[in-house]
Amino acid sequence: MDMERWRGRVALVTGASSGIGAAVAAGLYRAGLKVAVCARRLEKLEDVRRSLDATEEQMLCMQVDLRSEESILSMFEHIRKVWGGVDVLVNNAGLGHNASLIDGDVGLWREMLDVNVLALCICTQQAVQDMLRRGQEGHVIHLSSMSGHRVPKASGVYSASKYAVRSLTEGLRKELREREANIRISSISPGFVQTEFAEKYHQSKEAAEEIYGQYQTLRAEDLAETVCFVLSAPAHMQVHDILMRPTSQES
Ligand SMILES: NC(=O)c1ccc[n+]([C@@H]2O[C@H](COP(=O)([O-])OP(=O)(O)OC[C@H]3O[C@@H](n4cnc5c(N)ncnc54)[C@H](OP(=O)(O)O)[C@@H]3O)[C@@H](O)[C@H]2O)c1
């Protein structure tokens, strides 16, 4: 994978305090990008930075609650002040709740839609404005899900949020083409990846162990490599969506 043209450029990875985001941030840092990371758990972001021996000048850790538009806007202002703006945005932050359509809690639905959809839109808008202003090659990558391609049992709202990401990928592609912008948009749709996701979804460590114990699931590092693959594709080639499952996953 040729990541040379991205060396020294600025990436923002949302939700990098655990799981896929932490692995993607590490992958981009190792590829020579300056990496801004955000999440609510600042200490976890700093653990990621320390584990890479990165300095604060190489990895910018920001405590942000993506449910707040104001927090998102101040994060982008801060990145502009420090590094001039964002060239690569990885919209990774996201969550699921086991909150059914018939008797699920509306607050849990709202959190999924706020983070998985609305925050992704606001971050995309901010980053694309930076990319247009900077005039260099830019790339937006959405972390979607296989749940954006078929609806698993009892996950109507989570799936809806990922179907929305699928629509937002194509919507942005059309807008970028209309402007002839030097910016690509890609989506990555994994099946089960072993992270904190399942424990939070089911509010149960045991349920998560059962899901991740059935067979070899995807590793967060597999996703980090996929992000680098998408970025390293030649400029004339836009990867639109990558659907990937653990080999043994049936659904
Ligand atoms: N794991 C899977 O099987 C799987 C499969 C398909 C798709 N995905 C997608 O992959 C992405 C990453 O998930 P993961 O598996 O790596 O799960 P994870 O380990 O739970 O990571 C989720 C990340 O999102 C951040 N986040 C959640 N709510 C936030 C908020 N309000 N403000 C800021 N950050 C927030 C979390 O940080 P804080 O809690 O510190 O704020 C954390 O860093 C998600 O979009 C998910 O839908 C996961």
The ligand as an SDF file (V2000), in Angstrom:
LIG
                    3D

 48 52  0  0  0  0  0  0  0  0999 V2000
  -17.5950   -3.7820   16.5240 N   0  0  0  0  0  0  0  0  0  0  0  0
  -18.4020   -4.2040   15.5520 C   0  0  0  0  0  0  0  0  0  0  0  0
  -18.7840   -5.3920   15.4590 O   0  0  0  0  0  0  0  0  0  0  0  0
  -18.8520   -3.2320   14.4860 C   0  0  0  0  0  0  0  0  0  0  0  0
  -19.4580   -3.7590   13.3410 C   0  0  0  0  0  0  0  0  0  0  0  0
  -19.8830   -2.8930   12.3530 C   0  0  0  0  0  0  0  0  0  0  0  0
  -19.6830   -1.5250   12.4810 C   0  0  0  0  0  0  0  0  0  0  0  0
  -19.1020   -1.0280   13.6130 N   0  0  0  0  0  0  0  0  0  0  0  0
  -18.9440    0.4370   13.7070 C   0  0  0  0  0  0  0  0  0  0  0  0
  -17.5870    0.7350   13.9730 O   0  0  0  0  0  0  0  0  0  0  0  0
  -17.5010    1.9950   14.6300 C   0  0  0  0  0  0  0  0  0  0  0  0
  -16.5450    1.8940   15.8180 C   0  0  0  0  0  0  0  0  0  0  0  0
  -17.0980    1.0120   16.7880 O   0  0  0  0  0  0  0  0  0  0  0  0
  -16.2130   -0.0020   17.6520 P   0  0  0  0  0  0  0  0  0  0  0  0
  -16.6190   -1.3590   17.2710 O   0  0  0  0  0  0  0  0  0  0  0  0
  -14.7690    0.3660   17.5880 O   0  0  0  0  0  0  0  0  0  0  0  0
  -16.8380    0.2860   19.1060 O   0  0  0  0  0  0  0  0  0  0  0  0
  -16.2140    0.9020   20.4460 P   0  0  0  0  0  0  0  0  0  0  0  0
  -14.9830    0.1810   20.8410 O   0  0  0  0  0  0  0  0  0  0  0  0
  -17.3500    0.9500   21.4010 O   0  0  0  0  0  0  0  0  0  0  0  0
  -15.8140    2.3930   20.0110 O   0  0  0  0  0  0  0  0  0  0  0  0
  -16.7560    3.4100   19.8180 C   0  0  0  0  0  0  0  0  0  0  0  0
  -16.0600    4.7520   19.8500 C   0  0  0  0  0  0  0  0  0  0  0  0
  -17.0420    5.7850   19.6450 O   0  0  0  0  0  0  0  0  0  0  0  0
  -16.8730    6.7750   20.6470 C   0  0  0  0  0  0  0  0  0  0  0  0
  -18.1210    7.4640   20.9630 N   0  0  0  0  0  0  0  0  0  0  0  0
  -19.3300    6.9180   21.2320 C   0  0  0  0  0  0  0  0  0  0  0  0
  -20.1980    7.8820   21.5740 N   0  0  0  0  0  0  0  0  0  0  0  0
  -19.5290    9.0560   21.5120 C   0  0  0  0  0  0  0  0  0  0  0  0
  -19.8690   10.4100   21.7900 C   0  0  0  0  0  0  0  0  0  0  0  0
  -21.0930   10.7710   22.2060 N   0  0  0  0  0  0  0  0  0  0  0  0
  -18.9160   11.3670   21.6320 N   0  0  0  0  0  0  0  0  0  0  0  0
  -17.6630   11.0180   21.2400 C   0  0  0  0  0  0  0  0  0  0  0  0
  -17.2900    9.7740   20.9690 N   0  0  0  0  0  0  0  0  0  0  0  0
  -18.2070    8.7930   21.1130 C   0  0  0  0  0  0  0  0  0  0  0  0
  -16.3460    6.0090   21.8590 C   0  0  0  0  0  0  0  0  0  0  0  0
  -15.6220    6.8910   22.7050 O   0  0  0  0  0  0  0  0  0  0  0  0
  -16.0590    7.3880   24.1810 P   0  0  0  0  0  0  0  0  0  0  0  0
  -16.9560    6.3410   24.7730 O   0  0  0  0  0  0  0  0  0  0  0  0
  -14.7540    7.5390   24.8980 O   0  0  0  0  0  0  0  0  0  0  0  0
  -16.7280    8.6990   23.9580 O   0  0  0  0  0  0  0  0  0  0  0  0
  -15.3940    5.0200   21.1870 C   0  0  0  0  0  0  0  0  0  0  0  0
  -14.1440    5.6240   20.9850 O   0  0  0  0  0  0  0  0  0  0  0  0
  -18.9360    2.3920   14.9940 C   0  0  0  0  0  0  0  0  0  0  0  0
  -19.4100    3.3370   14.0700 O   0  0  0  0  0  0  0  0  0  0  0  0
  -19.7150    1.0830   14.8530 C   0  0  0  0  0  0  0  0  0  0  0  0
  -21.0570    1.2940   14.5330 O   0  0  0  0  0  0  0  0  0  0  0  0
  -18.6810   -1.8510   14.6140 C   0  0  0  0  0  0  0  0  0  0  0  0
  1  2  1  0
  2  3  2  0
  2  4  1  0
  4  5  1  0
  4 48  2  0
  5  6  2  0
  6  7  1  0
  7  8  2  0
  8  9  1  0
  8 48  1  0
  9 10  1  0
  9 46  1  0
 10 11  1  0
 11 12  1  0
 11 44  1  0
 12 13  1  0
 13 14  1  0
 14 15  2  0
 14 16  1  0
 14 17  1  0
 17 18  1  0
 18 19  2  0
 18 20  1  0
 18 21  1  0
 21 22  1  0
 22 23  1  0
 23 24  1  0
 23 42  1  0
 24 25  1  0
 25 26  1  0
 25 36  1  0
 26 27  1  0
 26 35  1  0
 27 28  2  0
 28 29  1  0
 29 30  1  0
 29 35  2  0
 30 31  1  0
 30 32  2  0
 32 33  1  0
 33 34  2  0
 34 35  1  0
 36 37  1  0
 36 42  1  0
 37 38  1  0
 38 39  2  0
 38 40  1  0
 38 41  1  0
 42 43  1  0
 44 45  1  0
 44 46  1  0
 46 47  1  0
M  CHG  2   8   1  16  -1
M  END
$$$$
